[in-house]
Amino acid sequence: MRDNGVVNVGTEPLTFRDVIEVARHGAPVRLTDDAVAAMAAARQRVDELAESPTPAYGISTGFGALATRHIDPALRAQLQRSLVRSHAAGSGPEVETEVVRALMLLRLHTLATGHTGIRPVTAKTLAALISAGITPVVHEYGSLGCSGDLAPLAHVALTLMGEGVVRDASGAPLPAAEALKQARIDPVELAAKEGLALINGTDGMLGMLILAIDDLTRLVRTADVSAAMSVEALLGTDRVFAPELQALRPHPGQALSAANMTKILHDSGVMASHRDPEACTRVQDAYSLRCAPQVAGAARDTIAHAATVAGRELASAVDNPAVLADGRVESNGNFHGAPIAYVLDFLAVVAADLASMSERRTDRFLDVARNHGLPAFLAHDPGVDSGHMIAQYTQAAIVSELKRLAVPASVDSIPSSAMQEDHVSMGWSAARKLRRSVDGLTRVLAVEVLTAARALDLRAPLEPAPATAAVLGALRETVPAPGPDRFLAPEIDSAVRLVADGGVVAAAESVTGPLA
């Protein structure tokens, strides 16, 4: 729930938009009164157990395979510090700021539910970090996706203690203690159970899932636009997208994709030029043109399933042990990342297949045997010029990589913690490779848009549809019209930016209205 640009974090579930606003747009956060009350009530129960002579896991005992040791009260503050310091063991490249901010917000929400036993002051300190734009440095390797994203979350908890390295709101790296001092945030002395409550969650993989859903929702619409441009420029037919044909196979995503393509191709002079049966000798188009709604539609339905799973996880309080409403503190297995890991892997398959079909359409433009009258490789002077020959190589290299990234991480498991954690989800790894898949799909679609736009220009004086003409116009603001070979990499980068920032879809929608 947002209030004047501030995302309120309470006991109710966050929305996808809340996560996007905090992660990508730097929105500040505020803990609600009901959250503070819920945390205070749960903390009272944890304090009671901490004072009891009966061992309680994570409160008066060690962790994981060391859970059998009862910890003396005088050593419990040291236990929490040791837990965070030892678990902040990440390595490798630095994780993106948007991912860390999403992770921090989602952990804060679980704390706010009152099911972790955290003290309100500790949660308020985490909220202050988010609002101040202080981002702990988190590394790519260290999470097995069970017991949650331990190492990434431990780097965040380390910052709460005033230790480790962060980036400030400007992106500059500096010691956590210095950043907290500059922001007038006091570091926290962790109390019983708090270290465990801060690191035992699926927040990293869930944050990356929500960010990927946001990206793929835009990219699947882009795929409809790029496919429509290719159908048009390759002199294909839009009759196969008719609603009565889609209704014969009532997958909801397929119908939406076909309807989008029909709207985008409406009133195309290029399409009109060959509607007469005498002007078109082809019986039917290749699969990469004719079946575009079936593939992009299946992608939509898979994204919708992933969003359902993410929505359930947003409504969850993931911690072990958990404080129940009746005051019991119970161990559980809710930290296991399998539900998220599976859909992260499903989405990597979606990205690979959308990209694969896009590359096949691009390839058709370059072959005189299949491009219906266009010059070889769309070159200005074939033989002297190479046109988009190597742009397709770039696409092909990315698609090959995406196929490798589509191999699921969630089918792997490697035992840890002296066989206590003997089956893990690898959900963090699934999320990391999905981010690379989303980037690759963005680039592949950009090359298709770039190539289809060039082909539409070469169809002159035939007029493209108003919607595809709008996309062509948006591209031509940074990429010149066809001519002799130029330095192509910057033009590809311009197209990538237009896809990534939603410019391709926005241009089409300026004519069609909102696409589904």
C-alpha positions as CSV (number, residue, x, y, z in Angstrom):
1,M,0.0,0.0,0.0
2,R,1.5,3.4,-1.0
3,D,0.9,6.7,0.6
4,N,2.4,9.8,-1.1
5,G,5.1,7.7,-2.6
6,V,5.9,5.9,0.6
7,V,5.3,2.1,0.6
8,N,3.6,1.1,3.9
9,V,4.7,-2.3,5.2
10,G,2.2,-3.9,7.5
11,T,0.8,-7.3,8.3
12,E,-1.1,-7.5,5.0
13,P,0.6,-8.8,1.8
14,L,2.7,-6.4,-0.3
15,T,1.8,-6.0,-4.0
16,F,4.0,-6.5,-7.0
17,R,3.9,-2.7,-7.6
18,D,5.1,-2.1,-4.0
19,V,8.1,-4.3,-4.7
20,I,8.8,-2.6,-8.1
21,E,8.5,0.9,-6.6
22,V,11.0,0.2,-3.8
23,A,13.4,-2.0,-5.8
24,R,13.5,0.0,-9.1
25,H,12.4,3.5,-8.2
26,G,13.9,4.0,-4.8
27,A,10.6,4.4,-2.9
28,P,11.0,4.8,0.9
29,V,9.1,2.6,3.3
30,R,7.2,2.9,6.6
31,L,6.2,0.3,9.1
32,T,2.5,0.5,10.0
33,D,1.2,0.7,13.5
34,D,-0.4,-2.7,13.3
35,A,3.0,-4.2,12.2
36,V,4.8,-2.7,15.2
37,A,2.1,-4.0,17.5
38,A,2.3,-7.5,16.0
39,M,6.1,-7.6,16.3
40,A,5.9,-6.4,19.9
41,A,3.4,-9.1,20.9
42,A,5.5,-11.9,19.2
43,R,8.7,-10.5,20.8
44,Q,7.2,-10.9,24.2
45,R,6.7,-14.6,23.6
46,V,10.3,-15.0,22.4
47,D,11.6,-13.2,25.5
48,E,9.6,-15.6,27.7
49,L,11.1,-18.6,25.9
50,A,14.6,-17.1,26.1
51,E,14.3,-17.0,29.9
52,S,12.9,-20.5,30.2
53,P,15.3,-23.4,31.1
54,T,13.7,-25.5,28.3
55,P,15.8,-25.2,25.1
56,A,14.0,-23.5,22.2
57,Y,15.5,-23.8,18.7
58,G,17.0,-20.6,17.4
59,I,16.3,-18.8,20.7
60,S,18.4,-20.6,23.3
61,T,20.2,-23.2,21.0
62,G,22.6,-23.3,18.1
63,F,21.5,-23.5,14.5
64,G,21.2,-26.2,11.8
65,A,23.4,-29.2,12.7
66,L,24.4,-27.4,15.9
67,A,20.9,-27.1,17.2
68,T,21.5,-29.6,20.0
69,R,23.7,-27.2,22.0
70,H,22.0,-25.2,24.6
71,I,23.5,-21.7,24.7
72,D,24.1,-19.9,28.0
73,P,22.2,-16.6,28.3
74,A,25.5,-14.7,28.6
75,L,26.6,-16.0,25.2
76,R,23.4,-15.4,23.3
77,A,24.2,-11.9,21.9
78,Q,27.5,-13.3,20.8
79,L,25.6,-16.2,19.2
80,Q,23.6,-13.7,17.0
81,R,26.7,-11.8,16.0
82,S,28.5,-15.0,15.2
83,L,25.6,-16.3,13.2
84,V,25.4,-13.2,11.0
85,R,29.1,-12.8,10.5
86,S,29.7,-16.5,9.6
87,H,26.7,-16.6,7.3
88,A,27.8,-13.4,5.4
89,A,30.0,-15.6,3.3
90,G,29.0,-14.6,-0.2
91,S,31.4,-14.5,-3.1
92,G,31.6,-13.5,-6.7
93,P,30.1,-10.6,-8.6
94,E,28.0,-8.0,-6.8
95,V,24.3,-8.4,-7.0
96,E,22.3,-5.6,-8.6
97,T,20.9,-2.8,-6.3
98,E,17.3,-3.5,-7.4
99,V,17.6,-7.1,-6.3
100,V,19.0,-6.2,-2.9
101,R,16.4,-3.6,-2.3
102,A,13.7,-6.1,-3.2
103,L,15.2,-8.6,-0.9
104,M,15.4,-6.1,2.0
105,L,11.7,-5.1,1.5
106,L,10.5,-8.6,1.4
107,R,12.4,-9.5,4.5
108,L,11.0,-6.5,6.2
109,H,7.5,-7.6,5.3
110,T,8.0,-11.0,6.9
111,L,9.3,-9.3,10.0
112,A,6.2,-7.0,10.0
113,T,3.8,-9.9,10.1
114,G,4.7,-10.6,13.7
115,H,5.6,-14.3,13.1
116,T,9.4,-14.0,13.5
117,G,9.8,-12.6,17.0
118,I,12.0,-9.7,15.9
119,R,12.1,-6.6,18.0
120,P,10.3,-3.6,16.5
121,V,13.5,-1.5,16.8
122,T,15.4,-4.0,14.6
123,A,12.7,-3.9,11.9
124,K,12.6,-0.1,12.0
125,T,16.3,0.0,11.5
126,L,16.0,-2.2,8.3
127,A,13.2,0.2,7.1
128,A,15.5,3.2,7.7
129,L,18.2,1.6,5.6
130,I,15.8,1.1,2.7
131,S,14.4,4.6,2.9
132,A,17.9,6.1,3.1
133,G,18.9,4.3,-0.1
134,I,21.7,2.3,1.7
135,T,22.2,-1.0,-0.1
136,P,24.4,-3.7,1.4
137,V,26.9,-5.3,-1.0
138,V,25.6,-8.8,-1.7
139,H,27.4,-11.3,-3.8
140,E,26.1,-13.7,-6.4
141,Y,27.2,-17.0,-4.8
142,G,26.3,-18.2,-1.3
143,S,22.6,-19.3,-1.4
144,L,21.3,-22.8,-2.0
145,G,17.7,-21.6,-1.7
146,C,17.3,-23.5,1.6
147,S,17.1,-22.5,4.6
148,G,16.2,-19.6,2.4
149,D,18.7,-17.1,1.0
150,L,21.1,-17.3,3.9
151,A,24.3,-15.7,2.7
152,P,22.6,-12.8,0.8
153,L,20.3,-12.0,3.8
154,A,23.3,-12.3,6.2
155,H,25.1,-9.5,4.3
156,V,22.0,-7.3,4.9
157,A,21.9,-8.3,8.6
158,L,25.6,-7.5,8.8
159,T,24.8,-3.9,7.7
160,L,22.3,-3.6,10.5
161,M,25.1,-4.4,12.9
162,G,27.2,-1.6,11.4
163,E,29.6,-4.0,9.7
164,G,30.4,-4.9,6.1
165,V,30.3,-2.8,2.9
166,V,27.4,-0.9,1.4
167,R,26.6,1.4,-1.4
168,D,25.0,4.7,-0.5
169,A,22.1,6.4,-2.4
170,S,24.6,7.7,-5.0
171,G,26.0,4.2,-5.6
172,A,29.3,4.9,-4.0
173,P,30.8,2.1,-1.9
174,L,31.7,2.7,1.7
175,P,31.9,0.9,5.1
176,A,28.5,0.2,6.6
177,A,29.4,2.0,9.9
178,E,30.2,5.2,8.0
179,A,27.0,5.0,5.9
180,L,24.9,4.5,9.0
181,K,26.6,7.4,10.7
182,Q,26.0,9.7,7.8
183,A,22.3,8.6,7.7
184,R,22.0,9.0,11.5
185,I,21.0,5.4,11.8
186,D,22.1,3.6,15.0
187,P,23.5,0.0,14.4
188,V,21.6,-2.8,16.2
189,E,22.8,-5.1,18.9
190,L,20.9,-8.2,17.9
191,A,19.0,-10.0,20.6
192,A,17.9,-13.7,20.9
193,K,16.5,-15.2,17.7
194,E,17.0,-11.9,15.7
195,G,19.9,-13.1,13.6
196,L,18.0,-16.1,12.5
197,A,14.8,-14.1,11.8
198,L,16.9,-11.7,9.5
199,I,18.4,-14.4,7.3
200,N,15.9,-17.3,7.1
201,G,13.7,-16.5,4.1
202,T,13.1,-16.8,0.4
203,D,13.3,-13.1,-0.2
204,G,16.1,-12.9,-2.7
205,M,14.6,-15.5,-5.1
206,L,11.1,-14.0,-4.6
207,G,12.4,-10.5,-5.3
208,M,14.0,-11.7,-8.5
209,L,10.9,-13.6,-9.6
210,I,8.7,-10.4,-9.2
211,L,11.3,-8.3,-11.1
212,A,11.4,-11.0,-13.9
213,I,7.6,-11.1,-14.1
214,D,7.6,-7.3,-14.5
215,D,10.1,-7.6,-17.3
216,L,8.6,-10.5,-19.1
217,T,5.1,-9.0,-19.0
218,R,6.5,-6.1,-21.1
219,L,8.7,-8.4,-23.3
220,V,5.8,-10.7,-24.2
221,R,3.9,-7.7,-25.5
222,T,7.1,-6.6,-27.3
223,A,7.2,-10.1,-28.9
224,D,3.7,-9.6,-30.3
225,V,4.8,-6.3,-31.8
226,S,8.0,-7.6,-33.3
227,A,6.2,-10.7,-34.6
228,A,3.5,-8.5,-36.2
229,M,6.3,-6.4,-37.8
230,S,7.9,-9.5,-39.2
231,V,4.6,-11.0,-40.5
232,E,3.9,-7.7,-42.2
233,A,7.4,-7.2,-43.7
234,L,7.6,-10.8,-44.9
235,L,4.3,-10.5,-46.7
236,G,2.6,-13.0,-44.4
237,T,-1.1,-13.1,-43.6
238,D,-3.0,-12.0,-40.5
239,R,-6.0,-14.2,-41.3
240,V,-4.6,-17.0,-39.1
241,F,-5.0,-14.7,-36.0
242,A,-8.8,-14.4,-36.4
243,P,-10.6,-14.8,-33.1
244,E,-12.8,-17.7,-34.4
245,L,-9.7,-19.7,-35.1
246,Q,-8.2,-18.9,-31.7
247,A,-11.4,-20.0,-30.0
248,L,-10.9,-23.5,-31.3
249,R,-8.1,-23.8,-28.8
250,P,-9.1,-21.7,-25.9
251,H,-5.9,-21.0,-24.1
252,P,-6.3,-17.5,-22.7
253,G,-2.8,-16.2,-23.5
254,Q,-3.1,-17.3,-27.1
255,A,-6.2,-15.3,-27.7
256,L,-4.7,-12.2,-26.2
257,S,-1.6,-12.5,-28.3
258,A,-3.5,-13.0,-31.5
259,A,-5.8,-10.1,-30.7
260,N,-2.7,-7.9,-30.1
261,M,-1.2,-8.9,-33.5
262,T,-4.5,-8.2,-35.3
263,K,-4.7,-4.7,-33.8
264,I,-1.1,-4.0,-34.6
265,L,-1.5,-5.0,-38.2
266,H,-4.8,-3.2,-38.7
267,D,-5.0,-1.0,-41.8
268,S,-1.6,-2.1,-43.2
269,G,-0.9,-1.1,-46.8
270,V,1.7,-3.8,-47.0
271,M,-0.8,-6.5,-46.0
272,A,-3.4,-5.1,-48.4
273,S,-1.0,-5.3,-51.3
274,H,-1.1,-9.1,-51.3
275,R,-4.6,-10.0,-50.0
276,D,-5.8,-10.7,-53.6
277,P,-5.3,-14.5,-54.1
278,E,-3.6,-13.8,-57.4
279,A,-1.0,-11.6,-55.7
280,C,-0.1,-14.3,-53.1
281,T,1.0,-17.8,-54.2
282,R,1.8,-19.1,-50.7
283,V,-0.6,-21.6,-49.1
284,Q,0.4,-20.8,-45.6
285,D,3.2,-19.1,-43.6
286,A,6.1,-20.7,-41.8
287,Y,5.5,-21.7,-38.2
288,S,7.6,-18.8,-36.8
289,L,5.0,-16.4,-38.3
290,R,1.8,-18.4,-38.2
291,C,2.2,-19.8,-34.7
292,A,3.5,-16.7,-33.0
293,P,0.3,-16.4,-30.8
294,Q,0.5,-20.0,-29.8
295,V,4.1,-19.5,-28.4
296,A,3.7,-16.0,-27.0
297,G,0.3,-17.1,-25.6
298,A,1.8,-20.1,-23.8
299,A,4.5,-17.7,-22.5
300,R,1.7,-15.4,-21.1
301,D,0.0,-18.3,-19.4
302,T,3.2,-19.5,-17.8
303,I,3.9,-15.9,-16.6
304,A,0.4,-15.9,-15.1
305,H,1.1,-19.1,-13.3
306,A,4.4,-17.7,-12.0
307,A,2.6,-14.6,-10.8
308,T,0.1,-16.7,-8.9
309,V,3.0,-18.5,-7.1
310,A,4.7,-15.1,-6.4
311,G,1.4,-13.7,-5.0
312,R,1.1,-16.6,-2.6
313,E,4.7,-16.1,-1.4
314,L,4.0,-12.4,-0.9
315,A,1.2,-13.4,1.5
316,S,3.6,-15.7,3.4
317,A,5.7,-15.2,6.6
318,V,8.8,-17.3,6.0
319,D,10.9,-18.0,9.1
320,N,12.0,-20.9,11.2
321,P,11.0,-21.2,13.9
322,A,7.8,-19.2,13.5
323,V,5.7,-17.5,16.2
324,L,2.1,-18.5,15.8
325,A,-0.9,-16.5,16.8
326,D,-1.6,-18.6,19.9
327,G,1.9,-17.9,21.2
328,R,3.5,-21.2,20.2
329,V,7.0,-21.1,18.6
330,E,7.3,-24.0,16.2
331,S,9.9,-25.3,13.8
332,N,8.8,-25.8,10.2
333,G,10.1,-26.2,6.6
334,N,8.5,-23.1,5.0
335,F,11.9,-21.7,4.1
336,H,12.3,-24.3,1.3
337,G,12.4,-22.5,-2.0
338,A,10.9,-25.2,-4.3
339,P,7.7,-23.4,-5.2
340,I,9.6,-20.3,-6.3
341,A,12.5,-22.3,-7.9
342,Y,10.2,-24.2,-10.1
343,V,8.5,-21.2,-11.7
344,L,11.8,-19.4,-12.0
345,D,13.0,-22.3,-14.1
346,F,9.7,-22.4,-16.1
347,L,10.2,-18.7,-17.0
348,A,13.8,-19.4,-18.3
349,V,12.2,-21.9,-20.7
350,V,9.7,-19.2,-21.8
351,A,12.5,-16.7,-22.4
352,A,14.5,-19.2,-24.4
353,D,11.6,-20.2,-26.6
354,L,10.3,-16.7,-27.3
355,A,13.8,-15.7,-28.3
356,S,14.2,-18.9,-30.5
357,M,11.1,-18.0,-32.5
358,S,12.2,-14.4,-32.8
359,E,15.6,-15.4,-34.2
360,R,13.9,-17.7,-36.8
361,R,11.8,-14.8,-38.0
362,T,14.9,-12.6,-38.3
363,D,16.7,-15.2,-40.2
364,R,14.0,-15.4,-42.8
365,F,14.5,-11.7,-43.7
366,L,18.1,-12.3,-44.7
367,D,17.6,-15.2,-47.1
368,V,16.5,-14.3,-50.7
369,A,14.9,-17.7,-51.0
370,R,12.5,-16.9,-48.2
371,N,12.2,-13.1,-47.9
372,H,10.0,-12.5,-50.9
373,G,11.8,-9.9,-52.9
374,L,14.0,-8.2,-50.4
375,P,17.8,-7.9,-51.0
376,A,20.1,-10.5,-49.6
377,F,20.8,-9.8,-45.9
378,L,18.8,-6.6,-46.3
379,A,22.1,-5.1,-47.6
380,H,22.3,-1.8,-49.5
381,D,24.6,-3.4,-52.1
382,P,24.8,-7.2,-51.4
383,G,28.4,-8.4,-51.7
384,V,29.8,-5.0,-50.9
385,D,27.5,-4.6,-47.9
386,S,26.7,-7.3,-45.4
387,G,23.5,-5.7,-44.0
388,H,22.1,-7.5,-41.0
389,M,24.1,-10.8,-41.6
390,I,26.0,-10.6,-38.3
391,A,23.2,-9.1,-36.4
392,Q,21.5,-12.5,-36.8
393,Y,24.7,-14.1,-35.6
394,T,24.5,-12.1,-32.5
395,Q,20.9,-13.3,-32.0
396,A,21.9,-16.9,-32.7
397,A,24.7,-16.7,-30.1
398,I,22.3,-15.3,-27.5
399,V,19.6,-17.9,-28.3
400,S,22.1,-20.7,-27.9
401,E,23.1,-19.3,-24.5
402,L,19.4,-19.0,-23.5
403,K,18.9,-22.7,-24.3
404,R,21.7,-23.6,-21.9
405,L,20.2,-21.3,-19.3
406,A,16.8,-23.1,-19.7
407,V,18.3,-26.2,-18.1
408,P,16.5,-26.2,-14.7
409,A,18.5,-25.4,-11.5
410,S,15.7,-26.8,-9.3
411,V,16.3,-30.4,-10.3
412,D,19.7,-30.1,-8.6
413,S,20.4,-30.5,-4.9
414,I,23.6,-30.6,-2.9
415,P,23.6,-31.5,0.8
416,S,25.0,-29.1,3.4
417,S,25.2,-28.5,7.1
418,A,26.5,-32.0,8.0
419,M,23.5,-33.5,6.1
420,Q,20.9,-31.6,8.2
421,E,20.1,-29.6,5.0
422,D,20.1,-32.6,2.8
423,H,17.8,-31.3,0.1
424,V,17.9,-27.8,-1.2
425,S,16.0,-25.9,-3.9
426,M,18.7,-24.0,-5.7
427,G,16.1,-21.2,-6.2
428,W,18.6,-18.4,-5.9
429,S,20.6,-20.0,-8.8
430,A,17.4,-20.3,-10.8
431,A,16.7,-16.6,-10.2
432,R,20.2,-15.5,-11.2
433,K,20.2,-17.4,-14.5
434,L,16.6,-16.1,-15.2
435,R,17.9,-12.5,-15.0
436,R,20.5,-13.4,-17.7
437,S,17.7,-15.0,-19.7
438,V,15.5,-11.9,-19.5
439,D,18.4,-9.7,-20.7
440,G,19.1,-12.1,-23.6
441,L,15.5,-12.1,-24.7
442,T,15.5,-8.3,-24.6
443,R,18.4,-8.3,-27.0
444,V,17.0,-10.9,-29.4
445,L,13.7,-9.0,-29.7
446,A,15.6,-5.8,-30.3
447,V,17.4,-7.3,-33.2
448,E,14.2,-8.5,-34.7
449,V,12.6,-5.1,-34.3
450,L,15.7,-3.5,-35.9
451,T,15.6,-6.0,-38.8
452,A,11.8,-5.9,-39.4
453,A,11.9,-2.1,-39.4
454,R,14.6,-2.1,-42.0
455,A,12.6,-4.6,-44.1
456,L,9.5,-2.4,-43.8
457,D,11.5,0.6,-45.1
458,L,12.6,-1.5,-48.0
459,R,9.0,-2.3,-48.9
460,A,8.4,1.3,-49.8
461,P,6.3,2.7,-51.4
462,L,4.0,0.2,-49.6
463,E,2.8,1.8,-46.3
464,P,3.0,-0.2,-43.1
465,A,0.2,-0.3,-40.5
466,P,-0.2,2.8,-38.4
467,A,1.0,0.9,-35.3
468,T,4.1,-0.6,-36.9
469,A,4.8,2.8,-38.5
470,A,4.8,4.3,-35.0
471,V,7.3,1.7,-33.9
472,L,9.4,2.4,-37.0
473,G,9.2,6.1,-36.2
474,A,10.4,5.6,-32.6
475,L,13.3,3.6,-33.8
476,R,14.3,6.1,-36.4
477,E,14.8,8.7,-33.8
478,T,18.1,7.0,-32.9
479,V,18.7,4.6,-35.8
480,P,19.0,6.0,-39.4
481,A,17.0,4.5,-42.3
482,P,18.6,1.8,-44.5
483,G,21.8,2.6,-46.4
484,P,25.4,1.4,-46.8
485,D,26.9,-0.6,-43.9
486,R,27.4,1.4,-40.7
487,F,28.8,0.6,-37.3
488,L,26.0,-1.7,-36.3
489,A,26.6,-2.3,-32.6
490,P,25.4,1.1,-31.5
491,E,22.2,0.7,-33.5
492,I,21.5,-2.6,-31.8
493,D,22.1,-1.0,-28.4
494,S,19.6,1.7,-29.4
495,A,17.0,-0.9,-30.2
496,V,17.8,-2.8,-27.0
497,R,17.1,0.4,-25.0
498,L,13.8,0.9,-26.8
499,V,12.7,-2.6,-26.0
500,A,14.0,-2.5,-22.4
501,D,12.3,0.8,-21.5
502,G,9.0,-0.2,-23.0
503,G,9.3,2.2,-25.9
504,V,8.4,-0.4,-28.6
505,V,5.2,-1.3,-26.8
506,A,4.4,2.4,-26.1
507,A,4.8,3.4,-29.7
508,A,2.4,0.6,-30.9
509,E,-0.1,1.5,-28.1
510,S,-0.1,5.1,-29.2
511,V,-2.1,3.8,-32.1
512,T,-3.8,0.6,-30.9
513,G,-4.5,1.6,-27.3
514,P,-3.4,-0.7,-24.5
515,L,-2.2,-4.1,-25.6
516,A,-3.2,-7.2,-23.5
